[in-house]
Structures are given as C-alpha cells and as structure tokens.
Amino acid sequence: MKIILAAPRGFCAGVNMAVKSLELALQHFGPPIYVYHEIVHNQFVVHSFKDRGAIFVNSLSEIPSGSTVLFSAHGVSPAIRTEAKNRDLQAIDATCPLVTKVHLEAIKFAKEHYTIILIGHDGHDEVIGTMGEAPEAILLVEDVADVDQLEFTTQTKLAYLTQTTLSVDDATRIIQRLKERFPWIVGPPKEDICYATQNRQEAVRVLGQQADIVLVLGSQNSSNSQRLRELAAESGKASYLVDGPKDLEREWFRGSETVLITAGASAPEQVVQETIAWLQSHFDASIEEQIVQKEEVVFPLPKALRALQSPSPAT
C-alpha cells in the first residue's frame, strides 16, 4: 500500500491560535478554565483538554461568577459577551480572526439597512454567533432550494455572507443562484470562506485523483472535515471521516493500493501520525507527502494572553 499524505492538512492558523490560548490559560490561571462550546470541533482535542481541567459548557449559567471563560474559535454573539460581563466572568476571546471578519461585515451591512443572506449550516456555532450580530437583518440559507423560496423586490437592499468552513463548490452554486434571482445583491469585499478550508479542499481535489480511498481525519461535527469527505465522495472515491485509527476497519482497504490521508482544520497531527502507523502495521504502507499549497499564516493570541506568551528565542 502507498499512502499519499496531503499538505496542507490539519490545524489552520485560527485553530492553532485557539488551542494555544487554552493551553496558556490553563498554565497561567490553572484549572478549571471554562470554555463556551467546544474549543474546536474535534473530539481528540476536546477530551485531551478535559483531562487537563478544561470544562466545556453550552450555557454561561453553568459557570460560577468570577470564573475565567474562553470563547471558542467559532465566535459568539454580542448577547453572550454581554451575559459574560454581567456575570463577572473573565472572558478570553479566541475567535478566529476570519470569523470576526464575517461578524464585522454583518454589522456593517445591517447598519446600512441591508437584508443579509447568510449561507451556512443551521445550528453551527459560527452561524449562531454571526446571526447574533444582527438577528433582525439576517436570513439563513443552506442550499439552492432555500434560495428559491426567497421573495424580494428590487426595493430591498440585499447582501450575502458565508460561513467560513463551507464547501467552495456548494457556496459558489448558492451565490450564483442568489445573483440569478436577485441581480442587485452585493457580497463582501473579499470572500468569506477561509484560506485553510479552500486549500484543504483543493488538496483533496487534486490528490484524490491518484487514490483508491480517501481518509479524512476529523470529527463528525466538524463542518470543514465533512466537506472534505463529501468532496472525495463526489469524485467517485470511497471516503471516510474518522477521529483516528480506532475507527478504521481493515475491510475498507481490501483491494486498495493507494490511500490519500488528509485532516480537517481542527484535527491534530498526532491522530494523522497514529493513523499512518496503523496502516503501516497492517499493510506495510509506504508514505509520500505531496504539497499542493504552502501555508505560513499565523494569528496572534488574544490580547488577554499575549503578555503571558514566552518570548521567541533570539536568533
């Protein structure tokens, strides 16, 4: 068996920043550190932080007054920020800057009296946070069929935004339909789907052609990981989304000579390497890393943590 290891894969700059933020908060303030929703959508990461004293909550009412709370990479609504302040919580905001960009666009369009069409997945943490910026002005659509249900006249100022972790192809189809039905609609100055999501999808699109089977490392509730699996499946490849080697079944690989391995933007490299080791032990697999794009993006830590970061060694 030959393993093609996709690059880029795994942690993006936003996830890396959020994970480092929680690590630093635990080191400096000590456990427990409360986290509003999962820090990132990956079970390996969440469970490892639980073991170190992080407590993940779905409501701020679960957090004792005066405690430290970290907002996840997916962002939160203004109502959550206000509630945290009212409960005297010490908030650390680890929202990905690319998600913050979408929030700011929503605020700007709402102030200019636009009706905003948000393309995204209902119930996703990022969508909930973005819609919370201007709930009276934002409508959610998930697919082209939803767009076809909309009715507006040319008197309505329309704008669209997208969740950052969507399938590029799906978002393009929905945006195209919006423009067909409402030619006067406007979009953000720069597209919202993040660079890491696009790069990982491009790697699967390009490298998947060489493979018999595609393994995506990531959790089931990870939107960008699901899109990678779907993209591989759409190209006719057997594709599986797994948290790690414990989810693998030998029968999947019967007759497969080449396996492409990638990882969603919230999946740590450790699970990639453990999966490779499993394939090597069962199938004597060889490895070839193929780089489709190079990523050098780095996001700064939240202001509340920057002073706590160890200085880089002198060069």
C-alpha positions in Angstrom: 0.0 0.0 0.0 1.1 3.6 -0.7 -0.1 6.5 1.4 -0.3 9.9 -0.1 -0.1 12.4 2.7 -1.8 15.7 1.7 -0.3 19.0 2.5 -1.7 21.3 3.8 -3.8 19.4 6.3 -4.8 19.7 9.9 -4.6 22.7 12.2 -5.2 26.1 10.5 -4.0 29.3 12.0 -7.3 30.0 13.7 -7.4 26.6 15.4 -3.8 26.8 16.3 -4.4 30.2 18.0 -7.4 28.9 19.9 -5.7 25.7 21.1 -2.6 27.7 22.2 -4.9 30.1 24.0 -6.5 27.4 26.1 -3.1 25.8 26.8 -1.7 29.1 28.0 -4.8 29.9 30.1 -4.6 26.5 31.8 -0.9 27.0 32.5 -1.2 30.6 33.9 -4.6 30.6 35.6 -4.8 26.9 36.5 -7.8 24.7 36.2 -10.7 24.9 35.9 -10.9 27.1 32.8 -14.4 27.2 31.4 -14.9 27.1 27.6 -18.1 28.2 25.9 -18.8 25.4 23.5 -16.1 23.1 22.1 -12.8 25.0 21.7 -12.7 23.4 18.2 -14.8 20.7 16.7 -12.5 17.8 17.3 -13.1 15.1 19.9 -9.4 14.3 20.4 -8.7 17.9 21.2 -11.7 18.4 23.5 -11.1 15.2 25.5 -7.4 16.0 25.9 -8.3 19.4 27.4 -10.9 17.9 29.6 -8.2 15.7 31.1 -6.2 18.8 31.9 -9.0 20.7 33.7 -11.0 22.5 30.9 -14.7 22.4 31.4 -16.8 22.8 28.3 -20.3 24.3 28.7 -23.2 25.2 26.5 -24.6 27.9 28.7 -22.8 30.6 30.7 -25.2 29.9 33.6 -23.1 26.7 34.2 -20.1 28.9 35.1 -19.6 30.2 38.6 -19.5 34.0 38.8 -16.0 35.5 38.6 -14.5 32.5 36.7 -12.4 32.6 33.6 -14.2 31.7 30.3 -12.7 31.2 26.9 -14.8 31.8 23.8 -14.1 29.2 21.1 -12.6 29.7 17.7 -16.2 29.8 16.2 -17.1 33.1 17.8 -20.1 34.2 19.9 -22.9 36.7 19.6 -22.9 40.1 21.3 -25.6 38.7 23.7 -23.1 36.1 25.0 -20.4 38.8 25.6 -22.9 40.9 27.5 -24.0 38.0 29.6 -20.4 37.1 30.4 -19.8 40.7 31.6 -23.0 40.7 33.6 -21.9 37.5 35.4 -18.5 39.0 36.1 -16.7 36.4 34.0 -13.2 37.0 32.9 -13.6 36.4 29.2 -10.7 35.4 26.8 -11.8 35.7 23.2 -10.2 33.1 21.0 -12.4 33.7 18.0 -10.7 33.1 14.7 -10.0 36.5 13.0 -11.5 35.2 9.8 -14.8 34.6 11.7 -14.5 38.0 13.3 -14.3 39.4 9.7 -17.7 37.9 8.9 -19.1 39.4 12.1 -17.9 42.8 11.2 -19.3 42.5 7.7 -22.7 41.6 9.1 -22.6 44.6 11.4 -21.7 46.9 8.5 -24.4 45.7 6.2 -27.0 45.8 8.9 -26.1 49.4 9.8 -26.6 50.2 6.1 -30.1 48.7 6.2 -29.3 45.6 4.1 -31.2 42.3 4.4 -28.3 39.8 4.8 -28.5 36.3 3.3 -26.1 34.1 5.3 -25.0 30.9 3.6 -24.3 28.3 6.2 -25.4 25.3 8.3 -28.3 25.7 10.7 -27.1 25.2 14.3 -23.4 25.6 13.7 -21.7 27.6 16.4 -20.2 30.0 13.9 -23.6 30.6 12.2 -25.3 31.2 15.6 -22.6 33.8 16.5 -22.8 35.6 13.2 -26.6 35.8 13.2 -26.5 37.1 16.7 -24.8 40.3 15.4 -27.9 41.4 13.6 -30.7 38.9 14.1 -33.4 41.1 12.7 -31.5 41.6 9.5 -30.1 38.1 8.7 -31.7 35.2 7.0 -30.0 31.7 6.7 -29.9 29.6 3.6 -28.4 26.2 3.4 -28.8 25.3 -0.3 -30.1 26.4 -3.6 -33.6 25.2 -2.7 -33.7 27.6 0.2 -32.7 30.4 -2.2 -35.6 29.6 -4.4 -38.0 30.1 -1.5 -36.9 33.7 -1.0 -39.0 36.6 -2.3 -37.7 40.2 -2.5 -38.4 43.2 -4.7 -35.7 45.5 -6.1 -36.6 47.9 -3.3 -34.9 45.6 -0.8 -31.2 46.1 -0.3 -29.6 42.6 -0.3 -26.2 41.3 0.7 -24.8 37.9 1.2 -22.2 36.4 3.6 -20.9 32.9 4.1 -19.8 30.6 6.9 -16.0 30.3 6.7 -15.9 26.5 6.5 -18.3 25.7 3.6 -17.6 23.7 0.5 -16.3 26.2 -2.0 -18.3 24.4 -4.8 -21.5 24.5 -2.8 -21.1 28.1 -1.8 -20.4 29.1 -5.4 -23.6 27.4 -6.6 -25.7 29.1 -3.9 -24.1 32.5 -4.6 -24.7 32.1 -8.3 -28.4 31.3 -7.7 -28.7 34.3 -5.5 -27.2 36.5 -8.2 -29.6 35.0 -10.8 -32.7 35.7 -8.7 -31.5 39.0 -7.2 -29.0 40.6 -9.6 -28.7 43.7 -7.3 -27.3 41.6 -4.4 -23.9 42.5 -3.1 -21.2 40.5 -1.4 -18.3 41.1 0.9 -15.2 42.9 -0.5 -13.3 39.6 -0.1 -14.8 36.1 0.0 -15.6 34.7 3.5 -14.6 31.0 3.0 -11.2 30.8 4.8 -7.9 30.1 3.1 -7.4 26.9 5.0 -10.8 25.5 4.1 -10.1 26.2 0.4 -6.5 24.8 0.5 -7.6 21.5 2.1 -10.4 21.1 -0.4 -8.0 21.8 -3.3 -5.6 19.2 -2.0 -8.3 16.6 -1.9 -9.5 17.6 -5.4 -6.0 17.4 -6.9 -4.5 14.4 -4.9 -7.7 12.3 -4.7 -7.3 11.5 -8.4 -4.3 9.3 -7.5 -6.0 7.4 -4.7 -8.4 4.4 -4.4 -9.6 5.5 -1.0 -9.6 8.8 0.9 -9.3 9.0 4.7 -10.2 12.4 6.3 -9.1 12.8 9.9 -11.7 14.8 11.8 -14.8 14.7 13.9 -18.4 14.2 12.7 -19.4 17.7 13.9 -16.6 19.4 12.1 -18.1 21.2 9.1 -14.9 21.6 7.1 -13.9 17.9 7.7 -17.4 16.8 6.5 -16.9 18.9 3.3 -13.6 17.1 2.6 -15.2 13.7 2.9 -18.1 14.8 0.6 -15.7 16.3 -1.9 -13.8 13.0 -2.2 -17.1 11.0 -2.4 -18.4 13.3 -5.2 -15.3 12.4 -7.3 -16.3 8.7 -7.0 -13.8 7.7 -4.3 -14.5 5.6 -1.3 -14.1 8.2 1.5 -14.3 8.0 5.3 -14.3 10.6 8.1 -12.7 9.2 11.2 -11.4 10.5 14.5 -8.5 8.2 14.4 -7.2 4.6 13.9 -9.8 3.2 16.4 -12.5 3.9 13.8 -10.7 2.1 10.9 -11.8 -1.2 9.6 -9.5 -3.5 7.6 -12.2 -4.4 5.1 -12.3 -0.8 3.9 -8.8 -1.2 2.4 -9.2 -4.6 0.6 -8.0 -4.1 -2.9 -6.8 -0.6 -2.3 -3.3 0.2 -3.5 -3.2 3.9 -2.8 -4.7 5.8 0.2 -4.9 9.6 0.4 -4.8 10.9 4.0 -5.8 14.4 4.9 -7.1 16.1 8.0 -9.7 18.8 8.7 -8.6 22.2 10.0 -9.4 21.2 13.7 -7.7 17.7 13.6 -4.2 17.5 15.3 -1.2 16.0 13.6 -0.9 13.3 16.3 -4.0 11.5 15.0 -2.7 11.7 11.5 0.6 10.0 12.6 -1.3 7.4 14.6 -3.4 6.6 11.6 -0.3 6.2 9.4 1.2 3.9 12.0 -1.9 1.7 11.9 -1.8 1.4 8.1 1.9 0.6 8.2 1.4 -2.1 10.8 -1.5 -3.7 9.0 -0.4 -3.2 5.3 3.3 -2.3 5.3 2.4 1.0 3.8 4.9 3.5 2.4 4.4 7.2 2.6 4.8 10.1 0.2 3.8 13.6 1.2 2.6 15.8 -1.6 2.3 19.6 -1.1 -0.4 21.4 -3.0 -0.2 24.7 -1.2 2.2 26.2 1.4 0.6 27.9 4.4 2.5 30.5 6.5 -0.4 32.3 8.1 -0.1 32.9 11.9 -2.7 34.7 14.1 -1.7 36.5 17.3 -3.0 35.3 20.6 -5.9 37.2 22.3 -4.9 40.4 23.9 -5.5 39.0 27.4 -2.9 36.3 26.8 -0.2 38.0 24.7 1.8 39.2 27.8 1.9 35.6 29.1 3.4 34.1 25.9 7.0 33.1 26.2 9.2 35.3 24.1 10.7 33.7 21.0 14.4 32.7 21.4 16.9 35.1 19.9 18.3 34.2 16.5 
